[in-house]
Amino acid sequence: MSAKPAVVIDLKFSRAAMETALSGAFQDREVIDLGDPANADRDLSTAAYAVLWKPEPTLFTRASGLSVLFSGGAGVDHVLTLPDLPDLPIVRFVDRSLTDRMSEWVVLQCLYHLRHMTTYQQQQRDKQWHELALQPEARDVTVGVMGLGVLGQDAVRKLKIMGFNVIGWSRRSKQVDGVETFDEDHIDQFLAQTDILVGLLPLTPETRGLFDSSLFSRLRQGGALGKPVFLNAGRGGSQVEADVITALQKGVLGGASLDVFEKEPLGTDSPLWTMENVVITPHSAAASDVRALFAHVEKQIARFEAGEPLQHVVDRRSGY
């Protein structure tokens, strides 16, 4: 029986995490982990599959026999913009653990702003005991989710369980059970109803810089939270950070929770760090579990080698 084609891996996880995950993965085939210095000059011509996250520049030249590329995260813009990208299927990472983590972050941040935790945390620091008069319920607040893929639709379901009124937006029309949805032609109607805006969009030419001053000015003012709130856990390139800061300073936005940024890590000189109404997390809302990633890749390789269609293949025209 001939040996199964090799898998080349070029990811940015810690060595300890990689070694633990690889000890239980790809048992029946050769694995070439480029994060291991011992593999720096390895022959990659036998590799049919590559698992990537911002790989080294010569990968595609060295691994000329590839058949399928696997993204190491939910986003694929880092793959689609690689130089010399071969015309091969690109598979997105879709997994229950990643989806659950993202929804947990979204629900947490919505509840944080709903329950005025910024104010209460400041009162705690100042040793003040003062119950705020305005305590809206989740049902009083409309959360508008932009991006209705796997992550967005799961967040919508869980926000509804918490009692929020939820609406959704995607560039092309989508139907989601029990939720009013809007498409590109009806974005103004969507924004006008939104108290908490959640960004879960992929990064494409159409979404780059979408979250800007013009968009923020069209969110609902005077709703249950007083001022609208912006949450972004999609891609940093979809927001204009200077406009986010200006909107917060001028009171167009009442708060923000940001997990992604135009440049990461976020620069220490950014005003966002010290804004009391801003929550910053270090691109950790839905951090990939490398063990789940490898299980996902193994499943897709098995389908591919059995002649079955791959799942979660990227449409290069749409960018996701």
C-alpha positions in Angstrom: 0.0 0.0 0.0 1.4 3.4 -1.0 2.1 6.0 1.6 -0.6 8.7 2.1 0.3 12.2 0.9 2.0 14.4 3.5 0.6 17.4 5.3 2.7 20.6 5.7 1.8 22.9 8.6 2.8 26.5 8.9 1.0 28.0 11.9 1.8 30.4 14.7 0.7 28.4 17.7 3.1 27.9 20.6 5.4 24.9 20.3 3.9 23.3 23.4 0.4 23.5 21.9 1.6 22.2 18.5 3.4 19.3 20.0 0.4 18.3 22.1 -2.0 18.5 19.2 0.3 16.7 16.7 0.7 13.8 19.2 -2.9 12.8 18.5 -3.3 13.9 14.9 -2.5 12.7 11.4 -1.4 9.3 12.7 -1.3 7.6 9.3 0.7 10.2 7.3 3.8 12.3 7.3 3.5 15.7 8.9 6.0 18.5 8.2 5.7 21.2 10.8 7.5 24.2 9.6 7.4 25.7 13.1 10.0 23.2 14.1 13.5 24.5 13.2 14.5 21.0 12.3 12.2 21.2 9.3 13.4 24.5 7.9 15.0 22.9 4.9 12.8 19.8 4.5 11.7 18.7 1.0 8.0 19.6 0.7 7.3 18.1 -2.7 5.5 15.1 -1.1 2.9 17.3 0.6 -0.6 17.4 -0.8 -2.2 19.4 1.9 -1.1 22.6 3.7 -2.5 24.1 6.9 -1.7 27.8 6.8 -1.7 31.0 8.8 0.6 33.7 7.2 3.1 31.1 5.9 6.7 31.7 4.9 7.0 33.3 1.4 8.5 30.3 -0.5 6.0 27.7 0.7 4.1 27.4 -2.6 7.4 27.1 -4.5 8.7 24.4 -2.2 5.4 22.5 -1.9 4.5 22.3 -5.6 2.3 19.2 -5.3 -0.4 20.7 -3.1 -4.0 19.8 -3.7 -5.9 21.6 -0.9 -5.2 24.5 1.4 -6.6 24.8 4.9 -7.0 28.1 6.7 -5.7 28.0 10.3 -8.5 30.3 11.4 -12.1 31.3 10.5 -10.9 34.2 8.4 -9.3 33.6 5.0 -8.2 37.1 3.9 -4.6 36.3 5.1 -4.6 33.3 2.6 -6.3 35.1 -0.3 -3.7 37.8 -0.3 -0.7 35.5 -0.3 1.8 36.1 -3.1 1.9 33.3 -5.7 -1.3 31.7 -4.3 -2.0 28.6 -6.4 -5.4 28.0 -7.9 -6.5 25.3 -5.4 -9.5 24.8 -3.1 -9.2 26.8 0.2 -11.1 25.4 3.1 -12.3 27.6 6.0 -12.0 26.5 9.6 -15.5 25.8 10.8 -15.8 24.1 14.2 -18.3 24.0 17.1 -15.6 25.2 19.6 -14.7 28.2 17.5 -18.3 29.1 16.9 -19.2 28.8 20.6 -16.3 30.9 21.7 -17.3 33.7 19.3 -20.9 33.7 20.5 -19.8 33.7 24.1 -17.8 36.9 23.4 -20.6 38.6 21.6 -23.2 37.7 24.3 -20.7 38.8 27.1 -20.1 42.2 25.5 -23.8 42.8 24.8 -24.6 42.1 28.4 -21.7 44.2 29.6 -23.0 47.3 27.9 -26.7 46.5 28.7 -25.9 46.3 32.4 -23.8 49.5 32.5 -20.7 47.6 33.7 -18.4 50.4 32.6 -20.1 52.7 35.1 -20.3 50.2 37.9 -16.7 49.3 37.5 -15.7 52.9 37.8 -17.9 53.3 40.9 -16.2 50.2 42.4 -12.8 51.9 41.9 -14.1 55.1 43.5 -15.8 53.1 46.3 -19.2 54.5 45.4 -22.5 52.8 46.1 -25.0 54.1 43.6 -27.7 52.2 41.7 -28.4 53.7 38.3 -31.9 54.7 37.7 -32.0 53.4 34.1 -31.8 49.7 33.9 -33.1 48.5 30.5 -33.8 44.9 29.9 -32.4 42.9 27.0 -35.8 43.0 25.3 -35.6 46.8 25.2 -32.4 46.7 23.1 -32.0 45.8 19.4 -28.8 44.1 18.5 -27.9 44.3 14.8 -25.5 41.6 13.7 -23.6 42.3 10.5 -22.4 39.1 9.0 -24.8 36.1 8.9 -22.4 33.2 8.2 -21.9 30.3 10.6 -20.6 32.6 13.4 -23.2 35.3 12.9 -26.2 33.0 12.9 -25.0 31.2 16.0 -24.6 34.6 17.8 -28.1 35.6 16.7 -29.6 32.5 18.2 -27.8 32.9 21.5 -28.6 36.6 21.8 -32.3 35.8 21.2 -32.1 33.3 24.1 -30.9 36.1 26.3 -33.9 38.1 25.4 -32.4 40.7 23.0 -34.4 41.8 20.0 -32.0 40.8 17.2 -31.9 41.8 13.5 -29.3 40.8 10.9 -27.5 42.2 7.8 -25.6 40.6 5.0 -24.6 41.9 1.6 -26.7 39.4 -0.1 -30.2 38.6 1.2 -30.3 35.7 3.8 -33.2 34.2 5.7 -32.8 33.4 9.4 -35.6 31.9 11.3 -37.3 34.3 13.6 -35.1 37.2 12.7 -35.7 40.2 10.4 -32.9 40.5 8.0 -31.6 43.2 5.6 -29.4 43.2 2.6 -27.0 45.7 1.0 -29.8 47.8 -0.4 -31.5 48.2 3.0 -28.6 48.9 5.2 -30.0 52.3 6.3 -33.2 50.6 7.7 -31.1 48.1 9.5 -28.8 50.7 11.1 -31.7 53.0 12.1 -33.1 50.2 14.4 -29.8 49.2 15.9 -28.7 49.9 19.5 -25.8 47.5 19.6 -24.0 46.9 16.4 -22.0 43.6 16.1 -19.4 43.2 13.4 -18.8 39.6 12.3 -17.9 40.3 8.7 -15.1 38.7 6.7 -12.6 41.1 5.2 -13.3 41.7 1.5 -12.9 44.8 -0.7 -16.5 45.6 0.0 -16.2 45.4 3.8 -12.8 47.1 4.2 -13.3 50.3 6.1 -17.1 49.8 6.2 -17.4 50.7 9.9 -16.7 54.5 9.6 -18.1 57.8 10.7 -20.9 57.7 8.1 -22.1 54.3 9.2 -21.9 55.2 13.0 -24.0 58.4 12.3 -26.8 56.2 11.0 -27.2 54.1 14.1 -30.2 54.7 16.4 -29.7 57.5 18.9 -31.9 57.8 22.0 -32.7 54.1 22.3 -32.7 52.1 25.5 -29.0 52.6 26.0 -29.1 56.3 25.1 -26.2 56.0 22.7 -25.4 53.1 20.3 -22.6 50.7 21.0 -20.2 49.1 18.5 -18.8 45.6 18.9 -16.3 44.1 16.4 -14.9 40.6 16.5 -14.8 40.1 12.7 -11.7 41.6 11.0 -9.8 44.7 12.0 -9.6 46.0 8.5 -13.4 46.4 8.4 -13.2 49.4 10.9 -11.7 52.8 10.5 -10.1 53.1 13.9 -9.7 56.9 13.8 -13.5 57.1 13.1 -14.3 54.8 16.0 -12.2 57.0 18.3 -13.8 60.2 17.0 -17.3 58.7 17.4 -16.6 57.7 21.0 -15.1 61.1 21.8 -18.1 63.0 20.3 -20.7 60.8 21.8 -22.0 59.4 18.5 -21.1 56.0 20.1 -21.7 55.4 23.7 -19.2 52.5 24.0 -17.4 49.9 22.1 -15.9 46.4 22.6 -13.1 45.6 20.1 -11.3 42.3 19.6 -9.8 43.1 16.2 -7.8 46.1 15.0 -6.4 47.6 11.8 -2.9 46.8 13.0 -2.2 44.1 15.6 -1.0 44.3 18.3 -2.8 47.6 19.0 -0.2 50.3 19.4 0.4 51.5 22.9 -0.3 55.1 21.8 -3.9 54.3 20.8 -6.4 56.4 22.7 -8.6 53.3 22.8 -6.5 51.8 25.7 -7.6 54.5 28.2 -11.2 55.1 27.1 -13.4 54.1 30.1 -16.3 53.0 27.8 -14.2 50.7 25.6 -13.4 47.0 26.2 -10.3 45.7 24.4 -9.5 42.0 23.9 -6.4 40.8 22.0 -8.0 39.0 19.0 -9.0 36.3 21.4 -12.8 36.2 21.0 -12.7 33.0 19.0 -9.1 31.8 19.3 -8.6 28.6 17.3 -8.1 25.4 19.2 -5.3 23.7 17.3 -6.6 20.2 18.3 -10.0 21.1 16.8 -8.3 22.6 13.8 -6.4 19.4 13.1 -9.6 17.2 13.6 -11.4 19.5 11.1 -8.5 19.1 8.6 -8.4 15.3 9.0 -12.2 15.1 8.3 -11.9 17.2 5.2 -8.9 15.2 3.9 -10.8 12.0 4.4 -13.7 13.4 2.4 -11.4 14.5 -0.4 -9.6 11.2 -0.6 -12.9 9.3 -0.7 -14.0 11.4 -3.7 -16.5 13.4 -1.6 -16.9 17.2 -1.9 -14.9 19.3 0.5 -17.0 21.4 3.0 -16.6 25.1 3.7 -14.7 25.9 0.5 -14.0 29.6 0.0 -15.7 31.4 -2.9 -12.8 33.5 -4.2 -15.1 35.9 -5.9 -16.9 36.8 -2.7 -13.7 36.5 -0.5 -15.2 34.0 2.0 
